[in-house]
């Protein structure tokens, strides 16, 4: 039997998700509902596809909600373990804390994934590149989608990361790549991480690049950022592909009109309501004769009295 590429993966899911407010005030960004499960599901499934035996998920912001979302993802052959943080450790600090708790094993490289993106990647080339080389860290990369929107990663001729630049128009000679939030971390780099709060670019990528051992490899597939309410709605609409999906726990009156929308858990839509290109989930309700267009309603939100909600984001905790 072929041995797994990685025995353990860590999915980062602890942050506040400030750009996702007000939605992230109610639900952690990686726990936001998509038609096929919470946002984090794609990272968990991608890790499982590499053959890992355990996936560790770090939590802090709205930790109970995050834990509940993880439980929704059915991966029977993989052990999923939480690494809760009493204080926000940052991306590097969360990795070090999981290491110190013994959750990441004692040897071998670790796959690390951001839990807040919609990932549809194939990692064979990342695995091969990382295991045959001497990278401390190897980044999965994509051809850049929009250099003015996201940071640009530049590689040298040997596949080492030469520079990581802020978003902006690339120079004429640049061939920029996009980091979609997946990397392989060697045991050496993992063991060298300080057990203090901090971020991956400073504490992991920086030392690896200085040692000229920060690699990058282009992988096939796709990625979508789920970073803002507008980006979240865009991903949902894209995944729906013209369909309307209604959760089994939702209540939708036959007299309601639905088009290209996701009606999630415990949501309600009354007769005469119109919902188009929208998300109504986590108990939100749309009353009789109301209109919800290109909007997101989450939590204890009630739209009543013939109100029209157009291009809005509303979220209230229960």
N, C-alpha and C positions, 0 to 999 in steps of 0.2 A: 504493500500500500504506500502510495506517495505521501511523504511527510508534508505537513502544512507549511505554507510560506511563512506564516507568522502563527505563533501559538496564542498570542494575546493582542487585543486591540483596545485602544482607549478612544472613546467618543466624548468630545468636549461639549458640555451642555450646562455649564454653571452660570454663565454671565447674565447680566440684567437685560440685555437686549434693548438698550436705550433708544436706538433708532426705530424700533418697532413699537414704541409707545403710541397710543394708549393700549394696544392689544397686549403687549408684554407686561402691562400692569395687572392683567387678569390671568394670562397663560404664558409660561416661558416660551420664548421664540421657538426652540426645538420641539415644543409640544403642540404648536399650533396645528389644527386639523387640516388634512388634505383628504381628497376622496379615497385614497388608498391607505390612509393611516396618518399618524402624526409626522411632522417634518423629519424628525430624527429617524424614522423608519428606514429611509433610504441609506443612511450611514450605517445603521445596524445590519441591514441586509447585505450591503457591500462588504462589510467586514466579514460576515459569515461566508460569503462567496469565496474568500481567500482561504478558508479552511481553519480559521481560528477556533480554539477551544473555549475561549472566554472573551467576552466583551465587557469592559469596565466603562461605566458612564459616571462622570463627575457631576454633582448637583450642588446648587446653593440657592439661587433665586427661585422662590416658589417651589421648593424642593419636593414637596408632596405631590404637586401637580405634575412635576417632571417625572417623578417615579411612576405615577399612574399612567402617563403616556408611554413610558418604556414597557410597562406590563401589557399594553395593547398589542405589541409587536410579537408575533408568534415565530420564534426561532427555536424549535424543540431540540436541535442538536448542539446548541450553543448555550453555555452558561453566561447569564447576564448578571453582573454585579454592580452595585452602586458604590460610589465613593463620595459620600456627602461631606461638604466643607462647612465648618462653623464660621469661617470668614472667607471672603472671596479671595482665592489664591492666585487668580490669573491663569492664563493658559499654561505657562511653564510651571508655575507653582502647583497647579492641579495635577500635572503629570508627575512631578516629584513626590507629591503627597501619596498618590496611588502607588508609586514605587515603594515608598517607605512603609506603606501598609502591607506590602507583600502581594499586592494584587496583580502585578505585572510580571510575575515569575522571577526567576533568578538568572536566566541567560536568554540569548537570542534577541533579535530586533523586535520592535513593537510597532504596529501600525497605528497611526494617530489620525483621527478624522474629526473635522468640525461637524457638530450636530445640527447646524442651522442652515444647511444648503440642501437643495434637491439634486442628489447625485445619481448619475447614470453612467458610471465609468467602468472601464475594463482595466484591471491592474496588472495583467501579466507582464507587461514591459517594465513597470515599476519594480515588481518583484525580481525579475531577472537582472535588471541593472543594479539594484541594491545588493543582491547577494553575490554577484560576481565581482563587484568593485570594493573600494575601501572608503566609501562615503560614511561620514558620521551621520549625516541626514540626507535623504533623497526626497525631493519634492516631486509629486505628480504635477504635470503641467498640461495645459491646453493651448492651442493657438488662440491668440488674444481675441476676445469678442469686442471689447471697447476700451482701448488704452486710456481714454479720457475719463473713464468711470472707475476703473480698478487699477491697482498697482501693476507695474510691468516688471517681469523677471527676465533678465538677460543672461544667456548662457555663452560660455566660451566654446572654442572648437572641441574641447575634450568633454563637454557635457557638465562642466562645473558652473555653478551660479556665480556670475561675474558681478552683477549688481541687481538690486531690487529698488526700483524707482517709483516715486509717487505717481498717481494718475496724471496724465497729461499727454499732449500730442507727441508721438515718437519722432525721433530724429530720422532723417532719410535712410541712414544705414542700419537702423535698429530692426531686429526681428523679435518683438516682445512676445512673451508668453504670460499666461494667466495661471495663478495658483488657485485651484478650486477647493482647497482645504483638506488634502490628503497627503500624508508623508510617511516614510519609513524612518524610524529612529533606531540607530544602533545601540547596543547595550552600553558601549563606552560613553556615548553622548548622554544616554539616560542616567548612568551612574554619576556623571559629572554635574548634573543639574543641582543647583543649590536648593535646599528645602525651605525656601522663602517665597513669598508672593512675587510674581514677576511674569513677564510675557515671553512667548516663544521667539519673536524676532530678536529680542535683545539677548536672551539667555541661552538659546539653542542655535538659532541660525547664525548669529554673530560669531561665536567661537568657531563653528564649523566652517564658515566662509573664510575667517582669518587663517585657518589651517588648510585652506583650499580643499576642503572635504565636504562641501555643501553641493550635492549633485542635483540634477534635474533631468527628468525624462518625460517626453510627451506621451500621453496615454490617449487611447480612443474613447469616445463617449461624449457625454454632455453634462452640463452643470447649470443650475439656475440659482442665483442669489435669492435668499428669502430674508432680506435685511430690513425692509420697511413695509408698512401696511400696503403701499401701492405695489411693491414687489411681491408680497404675499398674494394679493388678489390676482396679479398677473400670472403667477404660477398656478393658482387654482383654476383659472379660466383656461390656461393652456392644457392642464391635465384633463379637464372636462371634455375638451375637443367637441364642443357643441351639445354635449349631453347635460342632463340634470341628474344629480345623484342625491338620493334621500336616505339618511341613516335609518336603520330599523327602529330606533328609539324616537325618531322625530314624528310629529303629528302634522299632516298636511291635509287640509280639507279638499275634497274633489273639486270644489268650485274655485280654487285658487289657480292662478296662472303662473307657471314656472318656466324659465328659459335659461339655459346655460348657467345653472346655479348649483351650489352645494348647500344642502339643508342638513346640518350636522346633528350631533347628539342632543336629544331632548329639546330641540327647537320646535317652534309651532308656527304654522302659517294658516290663517283663517280664510274663510270663503271670501271671494272677491278681491283678495290681495294679489298684487302683481310683483313678482320677484324676478329680476333679470340681471345676468352677469354679476352675481353677488354671492356672498357667504352669509348664512344665518346659522349660527351654531352655539353649542355650549349653553343651551337653554334660552336663547333669545327668541322673542315672539314678534310676529308681524300680524297686526290686527286686520279686521274686516275693512275692505275698501282702501287699503293703503298701498303705496308703491315704493319699492326698494330697487334702485337701479345703480349698478356699478358701485356697490357699497359692501362694507363688512360690519356685521352686527354680532357681537360675542357676549356671552354671559347674561346678566340680569337686565338686558335691554328690551324695552317694550316699545313698539311703534304702533300707535293707536289713532283712532279718530280721523281716518282718511288722510293721514300725513304722507307727504312725499319725501323720501330720503334718497337723494341723488348725489353720487360722488362723495360719500361720507364714510367715516370710520367711527364706530361707537363701541365701547366696551365698558362693562361694569362688573365688578366682582359680586359674587353671590354671598 
